[in-house]
Amino acid sequence: MKKPKNTDEYIASFEKETQKLLNQVRTTIQKVAPEATEVISYSMPAFKLNGILVWFAAHTKHIGFYPKASAIESFKKELSIYKTSKGAVQFPLNKTLPLGLITKIVLFRVKENFLKSKIKSK
């Protein structure tokens, strides 16, 4: 897959069912952080607000959600039913997306980036 120019192009490159899941993640993030801007970073859709909030991507068997290591650690208990790594979580394509959990993680990241930007501006 060539590097997408924007999130629409990225999502359109997948099958309809995967597109539906990617759009659910995208819409959830937009509702939680309406002031965030969409960007392509590392060839994946991402949202930026005082720095990158989260990335997300489609894979063969899962939707990858990349909220940075601090969020994975903070939500370790809720994420324990999913495969995780230091900065990523895998949501299987054959299961309902945990949109409520994604909402909580994005809110956490908005607050975290806001606090970091306040510290840097001092």
TORTI-418453 format. One record per residue (C-alpha): residue in one letter; z, y negated, x. Coordinates in nm, 2 decimals. Example, Ala and Ser with C-alpha at 12.3 -4.5 7.8 and 13.67 -1.06 7.14 Angstrom:
# residues 2
+--------+--------+--------+--------+
| residu |     pz |     py |     px |
+--------+--------+--------+--------+
|      a |   0.78 |   0.45 |   1.23 |
|      s |   0.71 |   0.11 |   1.37 |
+--------+--------+--------+--------+
# end
This chain:
# residues 122
+--------+--------+--------+--------+
| residu |     pz |     py |     px |
+--------+--------+--------+--------+
|      m |   0.00 |   0.00 |   0.00 |
|      k |  -0.09 |  -0.34 |   0.14 |
|      k |   0.17 |  -0.61 |   0.15 |
|      p |   0.21 |  -0.76 |  -0.20 |
|      k |   0.17 |  -1.13 |  -0.24 |
|      n |   0.43 |  -1.15 |  -0.52 |
|      t |   0.66 |  -0.94 |  -0.74 |
|      d |   0.40 |  -0.91 |  -1.02 |
|      e |   0.15 |  -0.76 |  -0.77 |
|      y |   0.42 |  -0.52 |  -0.63 |
|      i |   0.52 |  -0.39 |  -0.97 |
|      a |   0.16 |  -0.36 |  -1.09 |
|      s |   0.09 |  -0.12 |  -0.80 |
|      f |   0.30 |   0.15 |  -0.96 |
|      e |   0.26 |   0.39 |  -1.26 |
|      k |   0.37 |   0.25 |  -1.60 |
|      e |   0.70 |   0.43 |  -1.62 |
|      t |   0.80 |   0.31 |  -1.27 |
|      q |   0.68 |  -0.04 |  -1.37 |
|      k |   0.91 |  -0.03 |  -1.67 |
|      l |   1.21 |   0.05 |  -1.45 |
|      l |   1.12 |  -0.22 |  -1.19 |
|      n |   1.09 |  -0.47 |  -1.47 |
|      q |   1.43 |  -0.38 |  -1.60 |
|      v |   1.58 |  -0.44 |  -1.26 |
|      r |   1.39 |  -0.77 |  -1.22 |
|      t |   1.49 |  -0.90 |  -1.57 |
|      t |   1.85 |  -0.81 |  -1.51 |
|      i |   1.86 |  -1.00 |  -1.19 |
|      q |   1.68 |  -1.30 |  -1.35 |
|      k |   1.94 |  -1.31 |  -1.63 |
|      v |   2.23 |  -1.30 |  -1.39 |
|      a |   2.09 |  -1.55 |  -1.13 |
|      p |   1.83 |  -1.76 |  -1.32 |
|      e |   1.83 |  -2.02 |  -1.04 |
|      a |   1.73 |  -1.76 |  -0.78 |
|      t |   1.37 |  -1.75 |  -0.66 |
|      e |   1.16 |  -1.44 |  -0.63 |
|      v |   1.02 |  -1.36 |  -0.28 |
|      i |   0.87 |  -1.07 |  -0.10 |
|      s |   1.08 |  -0.97 |   0.19 |
|      y |   1.02 |  -0.66 |   0.40 |
|      s |   0.72 |  -0.59 |   0.16 |
|      m |   0.97 |  -0.56 |  -0.13 |
|      p |   1.06 |  -0.78 |  -0.42 |
|      a |   1.38 |  -0.98 |  -0.35 |
|      f |   1.57 |  -1.27 |  -0.50 |
|      k |   1.69 |  -1.56 |  -0.29 |
|      l |   1.98 |  -1.80 |  -0.36 |
|      n |   2.16 |  -1.94 |  -0.06 |
|      g |   2.00 |  -1.65 |   0.13 |
|      i |   1.87 |  -1.32 |   0.01 |
|      l |   2.08 |  -1.18 |  -0.28 |
|      v |   1.92 |  -0.84 |  -0.33 |
|      w |   1.60 |  -0.64 |  -0.27 |
|      f |   1.46 |  -0.36 |  -0.49 |
|      a |   1.18 |  -0.12 |  -0.45 |
|      a |   1.02 |   0.19 |  -0.60 |
|      h |   1.01 |   0.52 |  -0.42 |
|      t |   0.88 |   0.87 |  -0.51 |
|      k |   1.20 |   0.98 |  -0.68 |
|      h |   1.42 |   0.67 |  -0.71 |
|      i |   1.45 |   0.29 |  -0.74 |
|      g |   1.60 |   0.16 |  -0.42 |
|      f |   1.85 |  -0.13 |  -0.47 |
|      y |   1.95 |  -0.32 |  -0.16 |
|      p |   2.25 |  -0.56 |  -0.21 |
|      k |   2.37 |  -0.56 |   0.15 |
|      a |   2.66 |  -0.36 |   0.30 |
|      s |   2.93 |  -0.58 |   0.16 |
|      a |   2.83 |  -0.50 |  -0.20 |
|      i |   2.79 |  -0.13 |  -0.14 |
|      e |   3.15 |  -0.13 |   0.01 |
|      s |   3.29 |  -0.34 |  -0.28 |
|      f |   3.14 |  -0.12 |  -0.55 |
|      k |   3.19 |   0.21 |  -0.36 |
|      k |   3.38 |   0.37 |  -0.65 |
|      e |   3.12 |   0.28 |  -0.92 |
|      l |   2.83 |   0.38 |  -0.69 |
|      s |   2.99 |   0.71 |  -0.59 |
|      i |   2.76 |   0.91 |  -0.83 |
|      y |   2.45 |   0.78 |  -0.65 |
|      k |   2.31 |   0.84 |  -0.31 |
|      t |   2.41 |   0.54 |  -0.09 |
|      s |   2.38 |   0.42 |   0.27 |
|      k |   2.53 |   0.12 |   0.44 |
|      g |   2.32 |  -0.14 |   0.25 |
|      a |   2.13 |   0.06 |  -0.02 |
|      v |   2.17 |   0.27 |  -0.33 |
|      q |   1.92 |   0.51 |  -0.49 |
|      f |   1.89 |   0.51 |  -0.87 |
|      p |   1.70 |   0.83 |  -0.97 |
|      l |   1.38 |   0.78 |  -1.17 |
|      n |   1.48 |   1.04 |  -1.42 |
|      k |   1.81 |   0.87 |  -1.51 |
|      t |   1.89 |   0.55 |  -1.71 |
|      l |   1.93 |   0.25 |  -1.48 |
|      p |   2.29 |   0.12 |  -1.46 |
|      l |   2.20 |  -0.23 |  -1.56 |
|      g |   2.56 |  -0.33 |  -1.62 |
|      l |   2.65 |  -0.22 |  -1.27 |
|      i |   2.34 |  -0.40 |  -1.13 |
|      t |   2.46 |  -0.71 |  -1.31 |
|      k |   2.81 |  -0.69 |  -1.16 |
|      i |   2.66 |  -0.64 |  -0.81 |
|      v |   2.43 |  -0.94 |  -0.84 |
|      l |   2.71 |  -1.16 |  -0.96 |
|      f |   2.91 |  -1.05 |  -0.66 |
|      r |   2.62 |  -1.13 |  -0.43 |
|      v |   2.57 |  -1.48 |  -0.59 |
|      k |   2.94 |  -1.56 |  -0.53 |
|      e |   2.93 |  -1.42 |  -0.18 |
|      n |   2.62 |  -1.62 |  -0.08 |
|      f |   2.76 |  -1.94 |  -0.24 |
|      l |   3.08 |  -1.91 |  -0.04 |
|      k |   2.89 |  -1.84 |   0.28 |
|      s |   2.67 |  -2.15 |   0.22 |
|      k |   2.98 |  -2.37 |   0.16 |
|      i |   3.13 |  -2.25 |   0.48 |
|      k |   2.81 |  -2.32 |   0.68 |
|      s |   2.78 |  -2.67 |   0.53 |
|      k |   3.12 |  -2.78 |   0.65 |
+--------+--------+--------+--------+
# end
